[in-house]
Amino acid sequence: MASWDVAVIRAVLDPLVEQGREVVMSSGVRPEDVTATYTVDMRHVGQGHEISVALPGQDVAAKGFVEQLLERFYTAYKALYGRTVSGSEVEVITWRVRVSGPRSDVTATAIGGGRGAGQEPLKGRRPVYFDELGKYVETPVYDHYALTPDLQIQGPAIIEQRESTVVVGPSATASVDAQQNLIMLLA
């Protein structure tokens, strides 16, 4: 680690942290609630496998920083390989920054986003071919996010989500539970 260049390290890490802060704050996290953690992948020069090590702090120019980082590497190395290697230079291969905010609970209302509860779930109708019926059938199309647990949908039907479309066959029924999970049963 003879070539520890604080200016180069900061030139790499600082923009990454700033980009991460912008992304996290764009989701509504207050600036004072944003945190950054750093890890590096290290190895002895010439080795093929790296070890991930958490940085001992964020000030890479702090007195004793490199020594603390090396101590963490040697401790992790010994835990993995049961021995230490002396006389071999250690290098940092990869720098990682994780920028985050406080975790929040995910709720069904946070998951929603279609027309929403209280809206008409029936979006329209379209012809759909069902092999088991051998013909096209004018089929109702529902918005998954507007479905409520008390609504039982008799197939044939189509249920649309942002990320997928579900086909409810002629001999099936569908409904959602309180968490908006789609439950389909064969009659």
Secondary structure by P-SEA (a helix, b strand, c coil): cccccaaaaaaacaaaaaaaaaaaaaaccccccbbbbbbbbbbcccccbbbbbccccccccccaaaaaaaaaaaaaaaaacccccccbbbbbcbbbbbbbcbbbbbcccccccccccccccccbbbbbbbcccccccbbbbbccccccccccccccbbbbccccccccccccccccccccbbbbbcc
